[in-house]
């Protein structure tokens, strides 16, 4: 079973921002909300802290002198470092998408609300606790009674029905499992899927989702009712059923 998320007084955050006032503000605000907060003014200080301390999550400014936040995000993601929430004074979608495509778990534009940021931190940490764990074999992920084998692409329903996902379907399901509580736009789905399947286009997403929904429904015998896993968020995109139902 997945262990519950650790108490907030055991969670250590690292704020990386070149502006002293922002570091001080975030340290004070997040400390008051129960987190243990360390700060760094750039990549060098961040690397020194990561070398010596366990960090649960990094709050990373996207625009800094020297190595900027997007470069840091890409480097840490490739090294399987702590989850990252990007901060930026720029709120345009293109900047947000770039950060997410490089591996950030979330993106918050300045100025931000401290309560909202704290909530987003808890969501990311909860998601890591849920989706960072797999079965003892190291290949199978369990969710809502389903089981997905990451090697064979075999998906087993709660009723025991087995089906093999296509490469594109597997890539799509993998993205949804990584981001279960976030409405994802078509371009975000395509960008995230490209790690496993490079030929999907935005135009093909709707068809692919319809096909995957049909397979999931058909995995139940005799037309039994099953709760919809992939939900349409009108005007925003698609969202996987929220993570509260994950069992292990």
C-alpha positions, 0 to 999 in steps of 0.5 A: 500500500502507498504510505500516506503523505508525510506530515507537513512538518516533515516536508522540506521545500527549497525556494530558488529565486534570485530576488531576496524579497521573494525568497524572504516572502516565500520563506515566511509565508510557507513556514507559517503554513507548516512547511520547512523552507530553505532558500537559494539565490540560484543554481550554485546554491541550489546544487549545494543544498541538494547535495547535502539535504533531502528536498521534497519539492522545489519552488523555482523561478523561471527567469534568473541570471546564469542558469535560468529556471527552465534550464534547471528544471530540465536538468533536475527532471532528467536527473529524477530530482525533486518535483518542481513548481515553477514561478514566473512573472510572466503568465502567458500560456506559452511560458506555462506550457514550456515549463510543464513540457520540461518536467515541472509539476505545476506553474504559478504566475507572480503575483501569487496567493500564498494559500493557493501556492500552499494548496498546489504544493500539497497537491503535487506532494500528494500526487508524488506519494500516490503515483511514485509507487509501483508494485514489487515487480517494479512494472505495474501501477494499480489505480481504482482496481485497475492494473497497468503493466508498463512493460507489456502495456497490458491493462487489467480491469477490476473485473479481471478482463485484460486488454493490450493498449496500443503504443499511443493509448499507453502513452496517453494513459501514462500521462493521465496517471501522472497528472490525475487532478489537472485539466490538460489541453490537447497540446499538453497531452501531445507534449507529454506523450512525446516521451513515449510516442512521438507521432500523436498530433493535437488533431488525433487526441479526441479520436484517441481518447474516444477509442481509449474510453471505449476500450475501458468501458468494454473491459467490464463484462455484460455491460456493467456500469463503470465510473468514467476515468477520463473526463471532459472539462469543457473549454479546458481539455481532459482530466483523469479521475481525481487521485482520491480513489487510488488504492495502491 
